Amino acid sequence: MQALNKKTKEEIIQDRPEFEEILTKTYLFHQLIEEFYNYWRNYERYLVCLSENGANFDERPYRTFNDTISLMNDLVRKAYRDVCENLTGDHPTIYRQLSAGFQVGLIAVKKEWPCPENHSNLKNVPFIRQVLLNPPLIIDPFMNKRTGQFTRVKSNPLEGYIFDQREWMCYPAIVGDFLIHVYFHNKFIGLGCALSNLFQLANNADLKKQPDAVYAFGLPENRLHASCSPTIFYDEEEILFGAVPCSDNFGYFGYLKKMILTLHNILAMKKGRMPIHGAMVSIELKQGGNANVIILGDSGAGKSESLEAFRILGKEYIRDMTIIFDDMGSLDMKEGKIIAYGTEIGAFVRLDDLQPGFAFGNLDRSIIMSPQKINARAVLPVTNIEEVLRGYTVDYFLYANNYEKIDDKNPYLERFIDKEVAFEIFKKGAVMSKGTTTTTGLVSNYFANIFGPPQYQELHETIAKKFFDAMFENNLFIGQLRTQLGIQGKEITGPEEAAKALFRSIQDR
């Protein structure tokens, strides 16, 4: 095969007669080459440029990425085509410019940052400074579901652990207005790279600040065995620390994303903000009317699906739509007004409940995970950091009810008049499980948010009551939106009809 890269079949037989038998079986040998090429392309392929002192890869990203990644792509395709042409004697009539080199390119450099002296073990891990994706990137993680919640512990799981810089990288993420250093083991490099579609990568100015939290995704299992839960976090007052073991059972993007959001929520509560597990969108309708809408709900309640319904109905109803957050945000209070902020620039969407053409329409930006399995997901950018951090006033604050059927007593959109009733419904957090986690049936979680509020329930309860008082005083529309997403046969039409009911309400304001 190596010889075929430069010589024709006939030239090789003349020089090396011992290869005549195999080379004359042209079809079989050609099939072997095709299988070998496909075998290579089936690998997830990553290029990591580790900049040493004086090699400023991060200051010349286009040169590094374009020269190296493009060269590798061209080199592999050229070698494949040359071998095939020299074997068969024919030129291809159709050229498919498949991704044959690297699917992802990373530039990682060591950075000076204000690392506390007692955590110097974190200092030498290289920071990701640039990411190049060649989408659609399709990866198949070890798991496709998440189970349990994250447990607070009394000792720092990262203390004393020596991070091998050959095995670890750090993705410094801007999550809301917090800086979280996300360390991931190279076993989970695909999941770590997917963060680039979900969280804003911190710039050099951000890295001059001490992080608000540090998360190690892939610690040795023996460091976490003493804990009551393998997914844990530690509150050191100045910095929060999170950890998940380096085990196939935790090789799911949900463990990476949700721990980051748990750390964000704890930080938000410490500042007096109320974390929101839900989605927010700013809508301007063609027929008049505009509103900033928050839909709060647990996994599978219909948050992302409602946004998808808005998108589908957009041509008919919507003049402009801006997504503020798709999964997690927070509420703050300024001059008596309720202001909402986001956390992510992307969305981790469940493909099973979206329109069939949605994934194909976004292939050019998507990172798709386990497309052949239940709970197949895609990570794709949906907004920008400016919109996430701008701060939007809230007009509608809705609970996503995915389990009740629509009838005369249960409309698509219901407004709560009684503050105590509203508070208890939001607090109960009921949802019909959709297979996004290992839970099944109708379940309840405190404020539909197991990511921080239950671990700091006393603090959260005080904050939540303050915000509910303010929302009723400001005459916000507080109610529930029955998406019917948990009812068989209503997965698509349920969120769409609920969206139409919401549009009618906005028009009539």
N, C-alpha and C positions, 0 to 999 in steps of 0.2 A: 504494500500500500504506500509505503514511503517512496519507493522508486517510481510509482505511478504519478507522483506529484510533479515529476520533472520529465519523465520519459513515456513514450507510447508503449502499448502492450507489445507491439512487434519489436521495438528496440530492446525491451527488457528480455524477451525470449531469446533474442540474438546474443545478448550479453550473459544471461543467466538461464541456460536451457532447463535447469531443474524446476523453474517456475512455469514451464509450458503447460503442464497438465491443469493447473489451477486457473491460469490466465485464459485458456481456451474455453473454459466454462464461464463465458462472459456473463450470462444472465444471473447465475447463482452468485458469482463474485460481486456483481453490481448490487444485488439484493443485500449482500453482507455489508457493503459500503453504506447503503441507505439505512440499514438498521443501526449501524455504528454511529452514523450522523444523528439519527433520532435519539439514540441512547445518550449522546452528549447533550443534545438540546433539552432532554427531559430533566436534566439537573437544574436546580436553582443556582444561578451563577452570579457571584458578587465579586466586585473589584474594590479592594480597600487600599487607598494610598495613605500610608502612615508617614507623616512629615517629620523628619528629624530636624535638629537645630540647623538653621540656615537654609533648609529646603522649604520655601514658602509656597507649598502646594495650595494652601487655602487662599492665598492672595492672587493666584492665577488659575482659578478653577476651570475656565473654558479650555485653556491650553492642555491641562492635565486630562480632563474628561474627553475632549474631542480627539486629541491625539491618540490616547491610549485605548479608549473604548471603541472609537470608530475604527482604529487600526485592527483591533482584535476581531471586531465584527467582520471586516473585510477579509482579514487573513483566514478565518475559519471558512467563510463562504467560498473564497477563492481556492483554498486547498481542496474542499469537497468537490467543487466543479472541475478543477484540473484533473483530479483522480478519476472522476466519472468520464470525462471526455477522453482521457488517455486510454481508458479501458475500453470504452464502447466505440471510439472513433467518431462519435456524433456530438454536435453542439446542441444544447438544450434550446427549444423553441419558446419556452416559457420560463422567465426568471422570477423566482419568488424571493423577495428581499427579506427573508426571515431573520429574526433576531438569533444570531448564532454565536455571538460573543458573550458579553456580560449584560445581565438584565438590570443590575443596580451598580452604580458607582458611588463610593463614599470617599471623602477626604477627611481624615481624622488627624488631629494635631494635639500635642500637649499644650495646655494653656495654664498660665498663672492665674489663680483665682483665690479669693480670701477664704481658704480652707481652715477651719478651726484646728488648732494644734492637736487636740485629742482625736482628730479624725484624719490624720495625715495619710492613712492608708488609702484614702480616696483620691489623692492628689495626682498620681502618675498615670491614671487611665486617660487615653486620648479622647478628645472631644470631637464629635462629628461637626464639621463646619460647612460642608456642602454635600448635597445628595443629587444624584442623577438617576432618574427612573426611566425605564424603557417599557412603558405600559402597552397593552395590559399585562400586568404582572400577576401571574396565577401561582399561588402557593397552597400547599396542603399541610397545615399544622398537625401536630400530633393529636390534638383534641378539637372538638367543635362545639363544646358546651362548657359553661362555668358552673361551679357548685359552691354553696356556702357563702360566707361573708368574711370580711377581714377583721381580725381580732387584735385588740390592743394588748400589748404585753409590757412587762415592767423592766425589761432589759433590752439593750440595743443589739439586734441580731447582727449588725455590721461591725460591731466593736471587735478589733483584733484580727479581722479577716484580711488577708493579704490578697489584693486584687492583682492577678497576673495580667499585665498590660497586653500580652499576646492573646488573651482569651476574652477580654472585656473591652467594651466601648461605652461612651456616654453620649446620650442624646439629650442636650439641655433644652427642655421644653418650656415655652411660655404657656401657662395654663391659666386662663383669665389674666389677672395681673400679677400672678405668682410665678417664680422661677423654680422649676423642679428638675434636678439632675437625675436622669433616668439611665442607670447603668444596666446593660444587658449582656449576658454571656453569649459567646458566638454560636452556641447551640441554637439560640433563638434569634439569629441574625435577621431572618426573614420578617419576624414579628417586629423586631426593633426598627428595621427600615420602614415598615408600614406606618410608624409614628409620623413620618414626614408628610403623610396625607391627612393627618388628624390634628397635630399640634404644631404651632408655629415654632420654628427653630430659633433659639435665642441668638442674638447678634453679639459681637465682641463687647459692646458696651454693657449688655446684660451680664456677661460673664465676669465683669469686674465687681459684681455684687455677690454677697453670700447667698446661696440658695435658700429658699424657704423650706424645701424638703428634698430628700434624697431617697431614691428607690432602686433597690438591687433586684433585678429580675433574673434569677438563675443562681442563687447561692447554693452551696453544697447541702444536700438534704440533712446530713448529720448535724449541721449548725441549727437546724430548726426542729429537730426531733423532740427537744425538751418542751416545746410550746404546745399548748392545747390545740392549736390550729397551725397548719403549715403556711397560711397566708396571713402575715402579721404586720403590725406597725408599732412604732415606739415614739412617744411624745417626749422630746427633750426640751420643750419650751421654745428654745431658739430655732431648732430645726426638727422637722418630723422625719422619721426613717421608716421605710417600708421594705418588705422582703418576701420573695416567693421562691420556692426551691427549684433547683435545676432537675426537673423530673418531667417525663413525657406527659404525666397526668395534668401538668400545668402549662403545657404548650398550646395555649389558646389566647388569642388576642384580647379576649375579654379580661383575662387576669392582668394583662399589662395596662390596658386602658382604665379599668375600673379602680385599680389601686391608685393610679395617678389622680383620678377624680375623687377618690376617698380622701387623699391627702389635701387636695384642693378644698374640699368641703370642710374639713377640720380647720384649715387656715381661715376660710371665710367665716365660720362660726366664731372663731376667736376675735374677729374684727366686727362682730355684731351683725353679720349678714346671714340671710336665710338661704341655704343651698336648695336648689330646685332640680329634681330628677324629672326632666321633661324636655319640651321643645318650645321655642319661641320664634315667632315670625311677625314681621311688620308688613301689613297688607294695605294696599290702596286699590279700591275697586273701580271698575270702569263706569258703573252706574252711580258713582258717588259714595263717599264714606271711606274712612280709613281707620285702622285699629292696630294696636300692638297686642298680640295674643300669646299667652303662655298656656301650654297644655301639659299638665303635670300627670305623670303616670309611670308605673313600673315597666320592666322589660316586657315587651309584647302587648302593651296596652293600646298602642296605636299612635304613638308620638310621631315617629318617622313616617308611618303610613299616612297620617293626616297631612303632613307636609307634602308627601307624594300626591295625595288627592288634590291639594291646592295647586300643585304643579300641573296636573292633568287638566284641571278645570280652568287653568290660567287664561287660555285664549278667550274663553267665553266670559269670565267674570273679572279677572285681575288685570289692572293696569301695571302695577309694580309690586314685587314681593322680595323682601330681604330676610334671609334666615339669620337670626341672632345666635341661637344655639339649637342643637339637634338632640342633645342627650342630657347635658348638665349645664346649669347656670347658677346665678345667685341674685338675690334681691338685696338692695341697699335702700336707705332712706336719706333723701337730701331735701332740705327745706320743706319737709312734710310730704314730699312726693315719693312714690315707690319707683325706684329705678332698677332695671334689670341689666345684667351683664352676662356674657357668654364665657365659654372656656375653650372651645375647640374651633378650628377652622375647617374641620372635615366632619364626616359622618361615617359611622360603622353600621351599615344598613343591612337588614335581613332581606335577601333576594326573594325568598319564598312568598312574601306578602306584597311585593311590588309588581307593577305592570310588567308583562313579559318583555317589552321592548326597552325597559328602563336601563338594565345593565348594558345592553348593546349600544344604547345611545350615549353611554358614558364610558365606553371601553377605553377611549383615548386618555383617560385620567385615572382609571380604577386600579386598585389592588384587590384582586378577587381571591377569597379564601374558601377552600373545600367546596367547589361548585357542584361536586357530585354527591354531597351529603345533605342531610337535614340540617337546617340552620345555616345554610350557605350564606356567606356574607361578602360585602364589598366595602372597602374603605376608599372614600373619594372626597376631594375638597368641595366645600359648599359655600364658603364665605371667606372673608379676610380678617386679619387681626384688628384692623381699624373698626370694623363693624362689631366685632366681639367686645371691644373695650370702650365703645362709644358711650354706652349707657342709654337705654330707652325707657320712657315712661310706660307703665302697664295699664291697658284698658280692660282686657279680659284675663281672668285667672280661672282656668277650667281644669276639672279633674277628668282624665281619660277613663271612662267606664267602658270596658270592652266585653262585659259579660251579660248585660241586661238587654233583652229584646225590646224593640220599639212597639209601643201600644198607646192607648189613650192616656194612660197614667205615666208613661215613660217616654217623653219626646226626645228627639235627637239632642236638643239643647235645652237645658233646664237651669234656671237662675235660682240661687239660694237666697231666701229672705232672712232666715234665721242664722245668725253668726255661729251659734253653738252647733247647730246641725251641720253647717258647712265645715267647721273645724273638725268635727268628729269623722266626717266622710273622708276628708283629706288625710287625717291622722290614721284612719284604719288602713288605707292604701290597698284596697282589694283589687285583684286582677285575676283573670283566667289565664293560666300559664299557657304559653304558645310554643314551648320547647326550646326557648333560648337559654334556659338553665336546666338543671336536673329536676326541678320541681314540676308537679303536675296538678291539674285541677284548679279550683278556686283557692287562692292563697292571699294572705294579707301581710304587708310589711309596713312598718312605721313610716308614715308619710311617703309610701311607695319608694323609699330610698334607704337601702341598707348600707349605703356608702358614707358613713360618718355620723348621721343623726342618731342611730340607736346606740352607738358607742359613747356619744356625748348627749344623751337624751335630756338630761336636766337643763343643760345649756340651750339645746335646740328648742325645747318646749317654751322656754321664756322668750326666745327670739321669735318663734312662730306666732305666739299669741300677740306679741307686739305688732307684727306685720298684719295679722288678720284684723286686729282693731283698726289699724291705719287704712287697710283696704276698704272696710265697710264705711269708715268715716269719709273717705274720698269717693264713695259711691262707685267703686269699680264693679264691673260685672263679674261676680263670683258664682260659678256654677259647675255643671258637669256636662261633658260632651260624650254621648253614647256612640262609640265607634263601631260596636258589635264585632270587633276584630276577633274576639274569642269564640264567636258563634260560627259553626261550620256553614260554609256557603256564603258568608257575608264578608269574607276577608278583603274583597276589593270594593264591593258596592257599599258596605257599611261605612267606611271612612269617607267615601265620596258623598253619600247622602248627608252625613254629619257635617261635612265641609259646606255643603249648600245651605244647611240650616244656619251655620255660623255666618255665612255671607249675607243671608237675609237679615240676620240680627244687626250686622254692622251697617247695612244700608238703612235700616230703620232707626238708628241711634238719633 
